[in-house]
Amino acid sequence: MGLFRTIAKGALRPKSPFAGTLDLFVTVDIRFARANSGDLHTLAEARWTNPRLGLRQSYGRVLAATYLVKLIALVVEPHAPILGIYELLTKALDYLNDHDPSRAFVERFELRLAEDLGLVGEKAVSVGESARAIEENFHRRLPIQRRQVLDWIGQHGKIG
């Protein structure tokens, strides 16, 4: 179904069925009711399939995951099927669950995303070219988390 928005009515109540279920970067099976008008659907049920609790072990992991999600939100159209991009994000989040990010990881993700979007060819691309291609083709600046995660990586010595 692609990228879509939901609201979880009553999620903050103490006895909510969503208590402890809705969190950042988890994979969940969901059931929702489509909105009669507008694009904000109502969440009816959510069940964890992959909690990725390892992301919580490092600020760098959370920062990198945030960048990846914001980058994808920047380039996809709402309700457009994006199976390849979803699989790319899932693999990246699974990797971050067990590993701190590196510059090579961030740039490889950007390259794969740019390839999936048809922005760069199969020939070798210089460092940063895929990020520039995304920025130029979508006429939007990359999320600020890119600079923040690269700074974090520089401070923590993760090169490759």
SELUM-437964 format. One record per atom (N, C-alpha, C): residue number from 0; residue in one letter; atom name; x, y, z. Coordinates in nm, 3 decimals, always signed. Each point is the difference from the previous one (the first is absolute). Layout:
// residues N
> k; r; a; u; v; w
> NUM; a; CA; X; Y; Z
...
//
This chain:
// residues 160
> k; r; a; u; v; w
> 0; m; N; +0.082; -0.119; +0.000
> 0; m; CA; -0.082; +0.119; +0.000
> 0; m; C; +0.086; +0.125; +0.000
> 1; g; N; +0.126; -0.011; +0.030
> 1; g; CA; +0.088; +0.115; -0.001
> 1; g; C; -0.002; +0.076; +0.131
> 2; l; N; +0.037; +0.125; -0.008
> 2; l; CA; +0.008; +0.087; +0.116
> 2; l; C; -0.138; +0.061; +0.025
> 3; f; N; -0.052; -0.018; +0.121
> 3; f; CA; -0.130; +0.057; +0.033
> 3; f; C; -0.001; +0.040; +0.147
> 4; r; N; -0.099; +0.079; +0.038
> 4; r; CA; -0.008; +0.053; +0.136
> 4; r; C; -0.117; -0.064; +0.073
> 5; t; N; +0.021; -0.026; +0.130
> 5; t; CA; -0.107; -0.051; +0.084
> 5; t; C; -0.002; +0.077; +0.132
> 6; i; N; -0.110; -0.011; +0.068
> 6; i; CA; -0.013; +0.054; +0.134
> 6; i; C; -0.042; -0.115; +0.090
> 7; a; N; +0.061; -0.009; +0.117
> 7; a; CA; -0.032; -0.106; +0.095
> 7; a; C; -0.083; +0.062; +0.112
> 8; k; N; -0.130; -0.001; -0.017
> 8; k; CA; -0.089; +0.063; +0.098
> 8; k; C; +0.011; -0.073; +0.135
> 9; g; N; +0.018; +0.080; +0.105
> 9; g; CA; +0.007; -0.055; +0.135
> 9; g; C; +0.132; -0.066; +0.034
> 10; a; N; +0.103; +0.016; -0.081
> 10; a; CA; +0.128; -0.069; +0.021
> 10; a; C; +0.069; +0.041; +0.130
> 11; l; N; -0.030; +0.118; +0.052
> 11; l; CA; +0.066; +0.047; +0.122
> 11; l; C; -0.075; -0.039; +0.127
> 12; r; N; -0.115; -0.061; -0.015
> 12; r; CA; -0.075; -0.045; +0.117
> 12; r; C; +0.073; -0.117; +0.067
> 13; p; N; -0.010; -0.012; +0.133
> 13; p; CA; +0.072; -0.107; +0.071
> 13; p; C; -0.033; -0.142; -0.047
> 14; k; N; -0.124; -0.027; -0.035
> 14; k; CA; -0.037; -0.136; -0.040
> 14; k; C; -0.018; -0.013; -0.151
> 15; s; N; +0.071; +0.083; -0.074
> 15; s; CA; -0.010; -0.002; -0.145
> 15; s; C; +0.056; -0.130; -0.057
> 16; p; N; -0.063; -0.056; -0.103
> 16; p; CA; +0.056; -0.119; -0.064
> 16; p; C; +0.132; +0.031; -0.072
> 17; f; N; +0.031; +0.129; -0.018
> 17; f; CA; +0.124; +0.039; -0.068
> 17; f; C; +0.115; +0.022; +0.098
> 18; a; N; -0.025; -0.009; +0.130
> 18; a; CA; +0.102; +0.026; +0.101
> 18; a; C; +0.121; -0.091; -0.023
> 19; g; N; +0.117; +0.061; -0.015
> 19; g; CA; +0.123; -0.075; -0.020
> 19; g; C; +0.018; -0.056; -0.140
> 20; t; N; -0.094; +0.027; -0.089
> 20; t; CA; +0.008; -0.056; -0.135
> 20; t; C; +0.053; +0.100; -0.102
> 21; l; N; -0.040; +0.125; +0.015
> 21; l; CA; +0.039; +0.102; -0.097
> 21; l; C; +0.133; +0.061; +0.042
> 22; d; N; +0.100; -0.018; -0.082
> 22; d; CA; +0.134; +0.050; +0.031
> 22; d; C; +0.072; +0.027; -0.132
> 23; l; N; +0.110; +0.069; +0.010
> 23; l; CA; +0.078; +0.033; -0.119
> 23; l; C; +0.070; -0.123; -0.056
> 24; f; N; +0.001; -0.012; -0.130
> 24; f; CA; +0.081; -0.096; -0.076
> 24; f; C; -0.037; -0.147; +0.021
> 25; v; N; -0.115; -0.028; +0.057
> 25; v; CA; -0.042; -0.139; +0.013
> 25; v; C; -0.080; -0.040; -0.123
> 26; t; N; +0.005; -0.126; -0.033
> 26; t; CA; -0.084; -0.052; -0.107
> 26; t; C; -0.123; -0.059; +0.066
> 27; v; N; -0.117; +0.040; -0.048
> 27; v; CA; -0.126; -0.047; +0.059
> 27; v; C; -0.095; -0.043; -0.110
> 28; d; N; -0.083; -0.097; +0.033
> 28; d; CA; -0.116; -0.031; -0.082
> 28; d; C; -0.111; +0.089; +0.052
> 29; i; N; -0.069; +0.067; -0.091
> 29; i; CA; -0.105; +0.091; +0.045
> 29; i; C; -0.131; -0.028; -0.072
> 30; r; N; -0.106; +0.044; +0.064
> 30; r; CA; -0.132; +0.001; -0.059
> 30; r; C; -0.052; +0.140; +0.023
> 31; f; N; -0.058; +0.062; -0.103
> 31; f; CA; -0.050; +0.135; +0.015
> 31; f; C; -0.128; +0.018; -0.079
> 32; a; N; -0.074; +0.103; +0.037
> 32; a; CA; -0.123; +0.036; -0.071
> 32; a; C; +0.031; +0.118; -0.090
> 33; r; N; -0.032; -0.014; -0.126
> 33; r; CA; +0.025; +0.110; -0.094
> 33; r; C; -0.087; +0.120; +0.033
> 34; a; N; +0.057; +0.117; -0.019
> 34; a; CA; -0.074; +0.123; +0.024
> 34; a; C; -0.104; +0.018; -0.110
> 35; n; N; -0.117; +0.048; +0.038
> 35; n; CA; -0.104; +0.029; -0.100
> 35; n; C; +0.040; +0.118; -0.086
> 36; s; N; +0.066; +0.096; +0.061
> 36; s; CA; +0.052; +0.114; -0.076
> 36; s; C; +0.136; +0.035; +0.060
> 37; g; N; +0.086; +0.053; -0.080
> 37; g; CA; +0.134; +0.034; +0.046
> 37; g; C; +0.093; -0.120; -0.005
> 38; d; N; +0.119; +0.019; +0.055
> 38; d; CA; +0.101; -0.106; -0.009
> 38; d; C; +0.048; -0.049; +0.137
> 39; l; N; -0.073; +0.033; +0.106
> 39; l; CA; +0.037; -0.044; +0.134
> 39; l; C; -0.091; -0.115; +0.041
> 40; h; N; +0.054; -0.122; -0.010
> 40; h; CA; -0.075; -0.121; +0.029
> 40; h; C; +0.005; -0.030; +0.151
> 41; t; N; -0.091; -0.083; +0.049
> 41; t; CA; -0.006; -0.034; +0.143
> 41; t; C; +0.062; -0.137; +0.025
> 42; l; N; +0.101; -0.002; +0.085
> 42; l; CA; +0.067; -0.125; +0.036
> 42; l; C; -0.092; -0.081; +0.090
> 43; a; N; -0.019; -0.126; -0.034
> 43; a; CA; -0.089; -0.087; +0.079
> 43; a; C; +0.080; -0.103; +0.081
> 44; e; N; +0.110; -0.048; -0.055
> 44; e; CA; +0.077; -0.104; +0.066
> 44; e; C; +0.144; +0.007; -0.047
> 45; a; N; +0.094; -0.028; +0.090
> 45; a; CA; +0.142; -0.003; -0.034
> 45; a; C; +0.066; -0.112; +0.079
> 46; r; N; +0.081; -0.081; -0.068
> 46; r; CA; +0.067; -0.114; +0.064
> 46; r; C; +0.145; -0.004; -0.049
> 47; w; N; +0.094; +0.005; +0.094
> 47; w; CA; +0.143; -0.002; -0.034
> 47; w; C; +0.037; -0.126; -0.077
> 48; t; N; +0.082; +0.016; -0.103
> 48; t; CA; +0.061; -0.114; -0.066
> 48; t; C; +0.152; +0.005; +0.014
> 49; n; N; +0.054; +0.123; +0.012
> 49; n; CA; +0.144; +0.016; +0.021
> 49; n; C; +0.022; +0.129; +0.079
> 50; p; N; +0.026; -0.011; +0.131
> 50; p; CA; +0.012; +0.121; +0.083
> 50; p; C; +0.132; +0.076; -0.016
> 51; r; N; +0.104; -0.063; -0.048
> 51; r; CA; +0.131; +0.064; -0.018
> 51; r; C; +0.045; +0.075; +0.125
> 52; l; N; +0.001; -0.069; +0.112
> 52; l; CA; +0.038; +0.060; +0.126
> 52; l; C; +0.148; +0.040; +0.005
> 53; g; N; +0.081; -0.059; -0.087
> 53; g; CA; +0.142; +0.033; -0.005
> 53; g; C; +0.028; +0.143; -0.043
> 54; l; N; -0.095; +0.062; -0.068
> 54; l; CA; +0.018; +0.140; -0.042
> 54; l; C; +0.016; +0.092; +0.121
> 55; r; N; -0.056; -0.039; +0.112
> 55; r; CA; +0.004; +0.084; +0.120
> 55; r; C; +0.136; +0.000; +0.068
> 56; q; N; +0.092; -0.082; -0.045
> 56; q; CA; +0.130; -0.011; +0.065
> 56; q; C; +0.094; +0.114; -0.036
> 57; s; N; -0.035; +0.080; -0.100
> 57; s; CA; +0.093; +0.103; -0.045
> 57; s; C; -0.077; +0.118; -0.059
> 58; y; N; +0.039; +0.120; +0.040
> 58; y; CA; -0.060; +0.120; -0.057
> 58; y; C; +0.027; +0.005; -0.151
> 59; g; N; +0.116; -0.043; -0.042
> 59; g; CA; +0.034; +0.000; -0.142
> 59; g; C; -0.093; -0.088; -0.081
> 60; r; N; -0.040; -0.113; +0.056
> 60; r; CA; -0.093; -0.090; -0.070
> 60; r; C; -0.137; +0.067; -0.018
> 61; v; N; -0.048; +0.063; +0.106
> 61; v; CA; -0.130; +0.069; -0.007
> 61; v; C; +0.008; +0.116; -0.099
> 62; l; N; +0.109; +0.074; +0.004
> 62; l; CA; +0.018; +0.113; -0.091
> 62; l; C; +0.005; -0.046; -0.145
> 63; a; N; +0.073; -0.108; -0.026
> 63; a; CA; +0.008; -0.054; -0.136
> 63; a; C; -0.136; -0.050; -0.047
> 64; a; N; -0.072; -0.071; +0.086
> 64; a; CA; -0.133; -0.051; -0.036
> 64; a; C; -0.094; +0.117; -0.029
> 65; t; N; +0.008; +0.105; +0.080
> 65; t; CA; -0.082; +0.119; -0.023
> 65; t; C; +0.030; +0.061; -0.136
> 66; y; N; +0.128; +0.011; -0.034
> 66; y; CA; +0.038; +0.055; -0.130
> 66; y; C; -0.057; -0.084; -0.114
> 67; l; N; +0.014; -0.131; +0.009
> 67; l; CA; -0.049; -0.087; -0.107
> 67; l; C; -0.150; +0.015; -0.021
> 68; v; N; -0.075; +0.003; +0.109
> 68; v; CA; -0.146; +0.013; -0.009
> 68; v; C; -0.038; +0.137; -0.056
> 69; k; N; +0.064; +0.105; +0.046
> 69; k; CA; -0.031; +0.134; -0.051
> 69; k; C; +0.038; +0.015; -0.146
> 70; l; N; +0.110; -0.063; -0.041
> 70; l; CA; +0.041; +0.005; -0.140
> 70; l; C; -0.104; -0.068; -0.088
> 71; i; N; -0.049; -0.114; +0.042
> 71; i; CA; -0.102; -0.069; -0.077
> 71; i; C; -0.130; +0.081; -0.005
> 72; a; N; -0.038; +0.058; +0.112
> 72; a; CA; -0.121; +0.083; +0.003
> 72; a; C; +0.013; +0.119; -0.095
> 73; l; N; +0.123; +0.046; -0.022
> 73; l; CA; +0.025; +0.112; -0.090
> 73; l; C; -0.023; -0.037; -0.146
> 74; v; N; +0.023; -0.127; -0.036
> 74; v; CA; +0.001; -0.036; -0.142
> 74; v; C; -0.118; -0.085; -0.047
> 75; v; N; -0.081; -0.053; +0.089
> 75; v; CA; -0.111; -0.085; -0.045
> 75; v; C; -0.131; +0.077; +0.002
> 76; e; N; -0.086; -0.038; -0.091
> 76; e; CA; -0.134; +0.057; -0.007
> 76; e; C; -0.093; -0.078; +0.093
> 77; p; N; -0.089; +0.069; +0.069
> 77; p; CA; -0.096; -0.071; +0.086
> 77; p; C; -0.081; -0.103; -0.078
> 78; h; N; -0.022; -0.114; +0.060
> 78; h; CA; -0.082; -0.109; -0.054
> 78; h; C; +0.057; -0.064; -0.127
> 79; a; N; +0.124; +0.029; -0.034
> 79; a; CA; +0.063; -0.064; -0.116
> 79; a; C; +0.068; -0.128; +0.046
> 80; p; N; -0.020; -0.111; -0.070
> 80; p; CA; +0.066; -0.125; +0.040
> 80; p; C; +0.152; +0.015; -0.013
> 81; i; N; +0.072; -0.030; +0.107
> 81; i; CA; +0.145; +0.020; +0.003
> 81; i; C; +0.070; -0.123; +0.056
> 82; l; N; -0.035; -0.118; -0.048
> 82; l; CA; +0.052; -0.123; +0.057
> 82; l; C; +0.153; -0.004; +0.002
> 83; g; N; +0.066; +0.039; -0.108
> 83; g; CA; +0.147; -0.002; -0.003
> 83; g; C; +0.060; +0.093; +0.104
> 84; i; N; -0.057; +0.117; +0.016
> 84; i; CA; +0.051; +0.096; +0.097
> 84; i; C; -0.031; -0.048; +0.142
> 85; y; N; -0.116; -0.059; +0.019
> 85; y; CA; -0.034; -0.058; +0.132
> 85; y; C; +0.101; -0.108; +0.038
> 86; e; N; +0.033; -0.087; -0.094
> 86; e; CA; +0.097; -0.106; +0.026
> 86; e; C; +0.138; +0.057; +0.030
> 87; l; N; +0.039; +0.106; -0.071
> 87; l; CA; +0.128; +0.067; +0.025
> 87; l; C; +0.002; +0.056; +0.142
> 88; l; N; -0.107; +0.067; +0.041
> 88; l; CA; -0.006; +0.056; +0.135
> 88; l; C; +0.000; -0.110; +0.105
> 89; t; N; -0.074; -0.106; -0.023
> 89; t; CA; -0.005; -0.111; +0.096
> 89; t; C; +0.139; -0.060; +0.021
> 90; k; N; +0.072; -0.025; -0.110
> 90; k; CA; +0.137; -0.053; +0.011
> 90; k; C; +0.091; +0.095; +0.077
> 91; a; N; -0.012; +0.130; -0.028
> 91; a; CA; +0.084; +0.099; +0.066
> 91; a; C; -0.031; +0.006; +0.149
> 92; l; N; -0.128; +0.001; +0.037
> 92; l; CA; -0.036; +0.003; +0.142
> 92; l; C; +0.043; -0.128; +0.071
> 93; d; N; -0.010; -0.113; -0.067
> 93; d; CA; +0.046; -0.126; +0.059
> 93; d; C; +0.151; +0.004; +0.024
> 94; y; N; +0.075; +0.058; -0.094
> 94; y; CA; +0.144; +0.015; +0.017
> 94; y; C; +0.030; +0.090; +0.121
> 95; l; N; -0.070; +0.114; +0.007
> 95; l; CA; +0.023; +0.093; +0.110
> 95; l; C; -0.039; -0.059; +0.136
> 96; n; N; -0.087; -0.097; +0.001
> 96; n; CA; -0.038; -0.067; +0.124
> 96; n; C; +0.120; -0.065; +0.067
> 97; d; N; +0.098; -0.042; -0.080
> 97; d; CA; +0.117; -0.071; +0.053
> 97; d; C; +0.132; +0.075; -0.015
> 98; h; N; +0.002; +0.110; -0.079
> 98; h; CA; +0.125; +0.069; -0.030
> 98; h; C; -0.019; +0.152; +0.008
> 99; d; N; +0.105; +0.068; +0.043
> 99; d; CA; +0.000; +0.146; -0.009
> 99; d; C; +0.016; +0.039; -0.147
> 100; p; N; -0.051; +0.118; -0.038
> 100; p; CA; +0.012; +0.041; -0.141
> 100; p; C; +0.143; +0.040; -0.034
> 101; s; N; +0.033; -0.008; -0.127
> 101; s; CA; +0.128; +0.048; -0.052
> 101; s; C; -0.031; +0.089; -0.119
> 102; r; N; +0.099; +0.078; -0.040
> 102; r; CA; -0.017; +0.087; -0.118
> 102; r; C; -0.032; -0.086; -0.123
> 103; a; N; +0.067; -0.112; -0.014
> 103; a; CA; -0.024; -0.088; -0.115
> 103; a; C; -0.144; -0.051; +0.001
> 104; f; N; -0.053; -0.032; +0.117
> 104; f; CA; -0.138; -0.046; +0.012
> 104; f; C; -0.097; +0.108; -0.049
> 105; v; N; +0.017; +0.123; +0.048
> 105; v; CA; -0.088; +0.110; -0.039
> 105; v; C; +0.007; +0.024; -0.150
> 106; e; N; +0.120; +0.004; -0.055
> 106; e; CA; +0.016; +0.027; -0.143
> 106; e; C; -0.051; -0.116; -0.085
> 107; r; N; +0.016; -0.122; +0.046
> 107; r; CA; -0.052; -0.116; -0.073
> 107; r; C; -0.153; +0.002; -0.003
> 108; f; N; -0.061; +0.039; +0.112
> 108; f; CA; -0.146; +0.012; +0.004
> 108; f; C; -0.047; +0.106; -0.099
> 109; e; N; +0.066; +0.115; +0.001
> 109; e; CA; -0.037; +0.108; -0.092
> 109; e; C; +0.015; -0.044; -0.145
> 110; l; N; +0.107; -0.074; -0.030
> 110; l; CA; +0.021; -0.049; -0.135
> 110; l; C; -0.109; -0.097; -0.042
> 111; r; N; -0.032; -0.096; +0.087
> 111; r; CA; -0.106; -0.097; -0.033
> 111; r; C; -0.134; +0.068; -0.018
> 112; l; N; -0.029; +0.099; +0.084
> 112; l; CA; -0.126; +0.075; -0.013
> 112; l; C; -0.002; +0.076; -0.133
> 113; a; N; +0.109; +0.067; -0.033
> 113; a; CA; +0.007; +0.074; -0.126
> 113; a; C; -0.014; -0.095; -0.119
> 114; e; N; +0.058; -0.119; +0.009
> 114; e; CA; -0.014; -0.099; -0.108
> 114; e; C; -0.145; -0.045; -0.012
> 115; d; N; -0.065; -0.029; +0.113
> 115; d; CA; -0.140; -0.044; -0.002
> 115; d; C; -0.091; +0.108; -0.058
> 116; l; N; +0.036; +0.126; +0.020
> 116; l; CA; -0.079; +0.111; -0.052
> 116; l; C; +0.036; +0.034; -0.145
> 117; g; N; +0.105; -0.066; -0.053
> 117; g; CA; +0.042; +0.026; -0.138
> 117; g; C; +0.077; +0.131; -0.017
> 118; l; N; +0.065; +0.046; +0.107
> 118; l; CA; +0.071; +0.127; -0.005
> 118; l; C; +0.146; -0.014; -0.040
> 119; v; N; +0.058; -0.116; +0.020
> 119; v; CA; +0.139; -0.025; -0.039
> 119; v; C; +0.006; -0.130; -0.077
> 120; g; N; +0.096; -0.009; -0.090
> 120; g; CA; +0.016; -0.122; -0.079
> 120; g; C; +0.075; -0.106; +0.076
> 121; e; N; +0.032; -0.107; -0.070
> 121; e; CA; +0.070; -0.112; +0.063
> 121; e; C; +0.151; +0.022; +0.007
> 122; k; N; +0.052; +0.101; -0.072
> 122; k; CA; +0.144; +0.025; +0.006
> 122; k; C; +0.038; +0.056; +0.136
> 123; a; N; +0.128; -0.005; +0.031
> 123; a; CA; +0.049; +0.044; +0.130
> 123; a; C; -0.039; +0.146; +0.024
> 124; v; N; -0.041; +0.029; +0.121
> 124; v; CA; -0.042; +0.133; +0.038
> 124; v; C; +0.097; +0.050; +0.107
> 125; s; N; +0.042; +0.128; -0.012
> 125; s; CA; +0.092; +0.053; +0.099
> 125; s; C; -0.072; +0.023; +0.133
> 126; v; N; +0.080; +0.010; +0.107
> 126; v; CA; -0.055; +0.019; +0.133
> 126; v; C; -0.085; +0.127; +0.003
> 127; g; N; -0.119; -0.013; +0.051
> 127; g; CA; -0.089; +0.115; +0.012
> 127; g; C; -0.083; +0.030; -0.124
> 128; e; N; +0.032; -0.062; -0.114
> 128; e; CA; -0.073; +0.029; -0.123
> 128; e; C; -0.145; -0.045; +0.009
> 129; s; N; -0.026; -0.114; +0.061
> 129; s; CA; -0.137; -0.047; +0.010
> 129; s; C; -0.082; +0.090; +0.093
> 130; a; N; +0.060; +0.049; +0.107
> 130; a; CA; -0.070; +0.093; +0.089
> 130; a; C; -0.032; +0.129; -0.074
> 131; r; N; +0.094; +0.051; -0.079
> 131; r; CA; -0.023; +0.120; -0.079
> 131; r; C; -0.109; -0.023; -0.104
> 132; a; N; -0.001; -0.118; -0.061
> 132; a; CA; -0.101; -0.032; -0.101
> 132; a; C; -0.140; +0.001; +0.062
> 133; i; N; -0.012; -0.054; +0.119
> 133; i; CA; -0.128; -0.001; +0.069
> 133; i; C; -0.045; +0.144; +0.029
> 134; e; N; +0.092; +0.078; +0.054
> 134; e; CA; -0.030; +0.139; +0.034
> 134; e; C; -0.041; +0.081; -0.123
> 135; e; N; +0.073; -0.015; -0.108
> 135; e; CA; -0.027; +0.078; -0.121
> 135; e; C; -0.129; -0.044; -0.070
> 136; n; N; -0.026; -0.128; -0.004
> 136; n; CA; -0.119; -0.049; -0.071
> 136; n; C; -0.129; +0.025; +0.075
> 137; f; N; +0.006; +0.008; +0.131
> 137; f; CA; -0.121; +0.023; +0.078
> 137; f; C; -0.011; +0.144; +0.048
> 138; h; N; +0.099; +0.082; -0.032
> 138; h; CA; +0.000; +0.143; +0.032
> 138; h; C; -0.027; +0.026; +0.147
> 139; r; N; +0.058; -0.085; +0.083
> 139; r; CA; -0.011; +0.014; +0.145
> 139; r; C; +0.135; -0.031; +0.062
> 140; r; N; +0.031; +0.068; +0.107
> 140; r; CA; +0.124; -0.027; +0.071
> 140; r; C; -0.011; -0.135; +0.070
> 141; l; N; +0.112; -0.069; +0.010
> 141; l; CA; +0.002; -0.125; +0.074
> 141; l; C; -0.029; +0.028; +0.148
> 142; p; N; -0.058; -0.096; +0.070
> 142; p; CA; -0.029; +0.021; +0.143
> 142; p; C; +0.126; +0.035; +0.078
> 143; i; N; -0.013; +0.085; +0.098
> 143; i; CA; +0.113; +0.046; +0.082
> 143; i; C; +0.068; -0.116; +0.072
> 144; q; N; -0.072; -0.109; +0.019
> 144; q; CA; +0.058; -0.116; +0.070
> 144; q; C; +0.117; -0.058; -0.077
> 145; r; N; +0.010; +0.025; -0.131
> 145; r; CA; +0.115; -0.051; -0.077
> 145; r; C; +0.129; +0.059; +0.056
> 146; r; N; +0.002; +0.131; +0.014
> 146; r; CA; +0.120; +0.064; +0.054
> 146; r; C; +0.024; -0.046; +0.143
> 147; q; N; -0.107; -0.011; +0.078
> 147; q; CA; +0.014; -0.040; +0.140
> 147; q; C; +0.056; -0.142; +0.013
> 148; v; N; -0.050; -0.093; -0.081
> 148; v; CA; +0.050; -0.138; +0.010
> 148; v; C; +0.144; -0.008; -0.050
> 149; l; N; +0.035; +0.075; -0.105
> 149; l; CA; +0.139; -0.002; -0.048
> 149; l; C; +0.093; +0.063; +0.104
> 150; d; N; -0.046; +0.104; +0.070
> 150; d; CA; +0.080; +0.057; +0.109
> 150; d; C; +0.018; -0.103; +0.112
> 151; w; N; -0.108; -0.071; +0.036
> 151; w; CA; +0.008; -0.102; +0.104
> 151; w; C; +0.100; -0.108; -0.040
> 152; i; N; -0.007; -0.043; -0.124
> 152; i; CA; +0.093; -0.103; -0.049
> 152; i; C; +0.144; +0.050; +0.009
> 153; g; N; +0.023; +0.126; -0.039
> 153; g; CA; +0.133; +0.059; +0.009
> 153; g; C; +0.053; +0.003; +0.142
> 154; q; N; -0.087; +0.025; +0.095
> 154; q; CA; +0.042; +0.006; +0.141
> 154; q; C; +0.024; -0.136; +0.060
> 155; h; N; -0.064; -0.102; -0.057
> 155; h; CA; +0.012; -0.135; +0.056
> 155; h; C; +0.087; -0.093; -0.085
> 156; g; N; +0.065; +0.055; -0.100
> 156; g; CA; +0.101; -0.074; -0.074
> 156; g; C; -0.050; -0.111; -0.090
> 157; k; N; -0.126; +0.004; -0.044
> 157; k; CA; -0.053; -0.104; -0.090
> 157; k; C; +0.023; +0.046; -0.144
> 158; i; N; +0.095; -0.063; -0.070
> 158; i; CA; +0.032; +0.038; -0.137
> 158; i; C; -0.066; -0.094; -0.099
> 159; g; N; +0.019; -0.130; +0.015
> 159; g; CA; -0.048; -0.094; -0.101
> 159; g; C; -0.108; -0.085; +0.039
//
